[in-house]
Amino acid sequence: MNENILGIIAGILTSVSMIPQLIKVIREKNVDDISLVMLLVLISGLSLWVGYGFMKEELPIIVSNAFAVLVNICLLVCYIIYKKS
């Protein structure tokens, strides 16, 4: 298997992994089971992967991690909106 195809498939699977959680949060408007620290660490790590992808000029790394950053930022916004004071 071509290594770029493998990277793209891996990137797609990891990038979409948080979409079910995002959908659940949006439907239920409840973020009680979401860890803010986990979200912040995950967004930071994914952002570093995007930077690494640019340094290595690896499109699969850039695209998949940039998409994952966006999904997790959406989850962070939901966390801020729906978190009970």
mmCIF file of the C-alpha atoms, coordinates in Angstrom:
data_MODEL
# 
_entry.id   MODEL 
# 
loop_
_atom_site.group_PDB 
_atom_site.id 
_atom_site.type_symbol 
_atom_site.label_atom_id 
_atom_site.label_alt_id 
_atom_site.label_comp_id 
_atom_site.label_asym_id 
_atom_site.label_entity_id 
_atom_site.label_seq_id 
_atom_site.pdbx_PDB_ins_code 
_atom_site.Cartn_x 
_atom_site.Cartn_y 
_atom_site.Cartn_z 
_atom_site.occupancy 
_atom_site.B_iso_or_equiv 
_atom_site.pdbx_formal_charge 
_atom_site.auth_seq_id 
_atom_site.auth_comp_id 
_atom_site.auth_asym_id 
_atom_site.auth_atom_id 
_atom_site.pdbx_PDB_model_num 
ATOM 1  C CA . MET A 1 1  ? 0.000   0.000  0.000  1.00 0.00 ? 1  MET A CA 1 
ATOM 2  C CA . ASN A 1 2  ? 1.251   3.461  -0.875 1.00 0.00 ? 2  ASN A CA 1 
ATOM 3  C CA . GLU A 1 3  ? 2.424   5.283  2.264  1.00 0.00 ? 3  GLU A CA 1 
ATOM 4  C CA . ASN A 1 4  ? 0.444   8.422  1.332  1.00 0.00 ? 4  ASN A CA 1 
ATOM 5  C CA . ILE A 1 5  ? -2.762  6.406  1.050  1.00 0.00 ? 5  ILE A CA 1 
ATOM 6  C CA . LEU A 1 6  ? -2.043  4.817  4.433  1.00 0.00 ? 6  LEU A CA 1 
ATOM 7  C CA . GLY A 1 7  ? -1.424  8.268  5.926  1.00 0.00 ? 7  GLY A CA 1 
ATOM 8  C CA . ILE A 1 8  ? -4.623  9.647  4.423  1.00 0.00 ? 8  ILE A CA 1 
ATOM 9  C CA . ILE A 1 9  ? -6.719  6.732  5.735  1.00 0.00 ? 9  ILE A CA 1 
ATOM 10 C CA . ALA A 1 10 ? -5.167  7.012  9.200  1.00 0.00 ? 10 ALA A CA 1 
ATOM 11 C CA . GLY A 1 11 ? -5.715  10.774 9.158  1.00 0.00 ? 11 GLY A CA 1 
ATOM 12 C CA . ILE A 1 12 ? -9.354  10.443 8.150  1.00 0.00 ? 12 ILE A CA 1 
ATOM 13 C CA . LEU A 1 13 ? -10.083 7.897  10.872 1.00 0.00 ? 13 LEU A CA 1 
ATOM 14 C CA . THR A 1 14 ? -8.414  9.882  13.630 1.00 0.00 ? 14 THR A CA 1 
ATOM 15 C CA . SER A 1 15 ? -9.866  13.167 12.420 1.00 0.00 ? 15 SER A CA 1 
ATOM 16 C CA . VAL A 1 16 ? -13.460 11.971 12.419 1.00 0.00 ? 16 VAL A CA 1 
ATOM 17 C CA . SER A 1 17 ? -13.134 10.192 15.767 1.00 0.00 ? 17 SER A CA 1 
ATOM 18 C CA . MET A 1 18 ? -14.404 13.203 17.740 1.00 0.00 ? 18 MET A CA 1 
ATOM 19 C CA . ILE A 1 19 ? -17.361 13.963 15.455 1.00 0.00 ? 19 ILE A CA 1 
ATOM 20 C CA . PRO A 1 20 ? -19.739 11.582 17.292 1.00 0.00 ? 20 PRO A CA 1 
ATOM 21 C CA . GLN A 1 21 ? -18.833 13.315 20.565 1.00 0.00 ? 21 GLN A CA 1 
ATOM 22 C CA . LEU A 1 22 ? -19.438 16.730 19.001 1.00 0.00 ? 22 LEU A CA 1 
ATOM 23 C CA . ILE A 1 23 ? -22.834 15.623 17.664 1.00 0.00 ? 23 ILE A CA 1 
ATOM 24 C CA . LYS A 1 24 ? -23.806 14.231 21.076 1.00 0.00 ? 24 LYS A CA 1 
ATOM 25 C CA . VAL A 1 25 ? -22.819 17.473 22.820 1.00 0.00 ? 25 VAL A CA 1 
ATOM 26 C CA . ILE A 1 26 ? -24.744 19.588 20.320 1.00 0.00 ? 26 ILE A CA 1 
ATOM 27 C CA . ARG A 1 27 ? -27.869 17.401 20.607 1.00 0.00 ? 27 ARG A CA 1 
ATOM 28 C CA . GLU A 1 28 ? -27.850 17.163 24.398 1.00 0.00 ? 28 GLU A CA 1 
ATOM 29 C CA . LYS A 1 29 ? -26.344 20.581 25.152 1.00 0.00 ? 29 LYS A CA 1 
ATOM 30 C CA . ASN A 1 30 ? -24.432 18.873 27.936 1.00 0.00 ? 30 ASN A CA 1 
ATOM 31 C CA . VAL A 1 31 ? -20.648 18.908 28.406 1.00 0.00 ? 31 VAL A CA 1 
ATOM 32 C CA . ASP A 1 32 ? -20.490 17.585 31.968 1.00 0.00 ? 32 ASP A CA 1 
ATOM 33 C CA . ASP A 1 33 ? -18.526 14.511 30.863 1.00 0.00 ? 33 ASP A CA 1 
ATOM 34 C CA . ILE A 1 34 ? -15.993 16.459 28.785 1.00 0.00 ? 34 ILE A CA 1 
ATOM 35 C CA . SER A 1 35 ? -12.619 17.352 30.277 1.00 0.00 ? 35 SER A CA 1 
ATOM 36 C CA . LEU A 1 36 ? -11.494 20.902 29.490 1.00 0.00 ? 36 LEU A CA 1 
ATOM 37 C CA . VAL A 1 37 ? -7.857  19.989 30.140 1.00 0.00 ? 37 VAL A CA 1 
ATOM 38 C CA . MET A 1 38 ? -8.101  17.054 27.714 1.00 0.00 ? 38 MET A CA 1 
ATOM 39 C CA . LEU A 1 39 ? -9.568  19.336 25.035 1.00 0.00 ? 39 LEU A CA 1 
ATOM 40 C CA . LEU A 1 40 ? -6.854  21.962 25.488 1.00 0.00 ? 40 LEU A CA 1 
ATOM 41 C CA . VAL A 1 41 ? -4.041  19.391 25.447 1.00 0.00 ? 41 VAL A CA 1 
ATOM 42 C CA . LEU A 1 42 ? -5.532  17.660 22.398 1.00 0.00 ? 42 LEU A CA 1 
ATOM 43 C CA . ILE A 1 43 ? -5.928  20.918 20.457 1.00 0.00 ? 43 ILE A CA 1 
ATOM 44 C CA . SER A 1 44 ? -2.353  21.889 21.359 1.00 0.00 ? 44 SER A CA 1 
ATOM 45 C CA . GLY A 1 45 ? -0.970  18.530 20.252 1.00 0.00 ? 45 GLY A CA 1 
ATOM 46 C CA . LEU A 1 46 ? -2.934  18.517 17.013 1.00 0.00 ? 46 LEU A CA 1 
ATOM 47 C CA . SER A 1 47 ? -1.785  22.067 16.278 1.00 0.00 ? 47 SER A CA 1 
ATOM 48 C CA . LEU A 1 48 ? 1.822   20.979 16.754 1.00 0.00 ? 48 LEU A CA 1 
ATOM 49 C CA . TRP A 1 49 ? 1.193   18.115 14.313 1.00 0.00 ? 49 TRP A CA 1 
ATOM 50 C CA . VAL A 1 50 ? -0.056  20.663 11.764 1.00 0.00 ? 50 VAL A CA 1 
ATOM 51 C CA . GLY A 1 51 ? 3.144   22.666 12.257 1.00 0.00 ? 51 GLY A CA 1 
ATOM 52 C CA . TYR A 1 52 ? 5.208   19.493 11.896 1.00 0.00 ? 52 TYR A CA 1 
ATOM 53 C CA . GLY A 1 53 ? 3.338   18.632 8.706  1.00 0.00 ? 53 GLY A CA 1 
ATOM 54 C CA . PHE A 1 54 ? 4.191   22.034 7.250  1.00 0.00 ? 54 PHE A CA 1 
ATOM 55 C CA . MET A 1 55 ? 7.850   21.632 8.210  1.00 0.00 ? 55 MET A CA 1 
ATOM 56 C CA . LYS A 1 56 ? 7.968   18.195 6.565  1.00 0.00 ? 56 LYS A CA 1 
ATOM 57 C CA . GLU A 1 57 ? 5.704   19.294 3.671  1.00 0.00 ? 57 GLU A CA 1 
ATOM 58 C CA . GLU A 1 58 ? 3.404   16.306 4.303  1.00 0.00 ? 58 GLU A CA 1 
ATOM 59 C CA . LEU A 1 59 ? -0.093  17.074 3.075  1.00 0.00 ? 59 LEU A CA 1 
ATOM 60 C CA . PRO A 1 60 ? -1.805  14.090 4.794  1.00 0.00 ? 60 PRO A CA 1 
ATOM 61 C CA . ILE A 1 61 ? -0.455  15.235 8.179  1.00 0.00 ? 61 ILE A CA 1 
ATOM 62 C CA . ILE A 1 62 ? -1.441  18.848 7.573  1.00 0.00 ? 62 ILE A CA 1 
ATOM 63 C CA . VAL A 1 63 ? -4.969  18.194 6.304  1.00 0.00 ? 63 VAL A CA 1 
ATOM 64 C CA . SER A 1 64 ? -6.005  15.495 8.758  1.00 0.00 ? 64 SER A CA 1 
ATOM 65 C CA . ASN A 1 65 ? -4.702  17.306 11.820 1.00 0.00 ? 65 ASN A CA 1 
ATOM 66 C CA . ALA A 1 66 ? -6.027  20.693 10.701 1.00 0.00 ? 66 ALA A CA 1 
ATOM 67 C CA . PHE A 1 67 ? -9.478  19.135 10.335 1.00 0.00 ? 67 PHE A CA 1 
ATOM 68 C CA . ALA A 1 68 ? -9.148  17.537 13.773 1.00 0.00 ? 68 ALA A CA 1 
ATOM 69 C CA . VAL A 1 69 ? -8.164  20.919 15.240 1.00 0.00 ? 69 VAL A CA 1 
ATOM 70 C CA . LEU A 1 70 ? -11.324 22.461 13.773 1.00 0.00 ? 70 LEU A CA 1 
ATOM 71 C CA . VAL A 1 71 ? -13.564 19.691 15.131 1.00 0.00 ? 71 VAL A CA 1 
ATOM 72 C CA . ASN A 1 72 ? -12.039 20.010 18.587 1.00 0.00 ? 72 ASN A CA 1 
ATOM 73 C CA . ILE A 1 73 ? -12.257 23.800 18.551 1.00 0.00 ? 73 ILE A CA 1 
ATOM 74 C CA . CYS A 1 74 ? -15.978 23.371 17.808 1.00 0.00 ? 74 CYS A CA 1 
ATOM 75 C CA . LEU A 1 75 ? -16.182 21.047 20.797 1.00 0.00 ? 75 LEU A CA 1 
ATOM 76 C CA . LEU A 1 76 ? -14.333 23.640 22.906 1.00 0.00 ? 76 LEU A CA 1 
ATOM 77 C CA . VAL A 1 77 ? -16.792 26.345 21.828 1.00 0.00 ? 77 VAL A CA 1 
ATOM 78 C CA . CYS A 1 78 ? -19.666 24.045 22.806 1.00 0.00 ? 78 CYS A CA 1 
ATOM 79 C CA . TYR A 1 79 ? -17.950 23.437 26.121 1.00 0.00 ? 79 TYR A CA 1 
ATOM 80 C CA . ILE A 1 80 ? -17.771 27.174 26.777 1.00 0.00 ? 80 ILE A CA 1 
ATOM 81 C CA . ILE A 1 81 ? -21.393 27.735 25.718 1.00 0.00 ? 81 ILE A CA 1 
ATOM 82 C CA . TYR A 1 82 ? -22.971 24.783 27.517 1.00 0.00 ? 82 TYR A CA 1 
ATOM 83 C CA . LYS A 1 83 ? -20.861 24.549 30.677 1.00 0.00 ? 83 LYS A CA 1 
ATOM 84 C CA . LYS A 1 84 ? -22.991 25.173 33.730 1.00 0.00 ? 84 LYS A CA 1 
ATOM 85 C CA . SER A 1 85 ? -21.603 27.846 36.017 1.00 0.00 ? 85 SER A CA 1 
# 
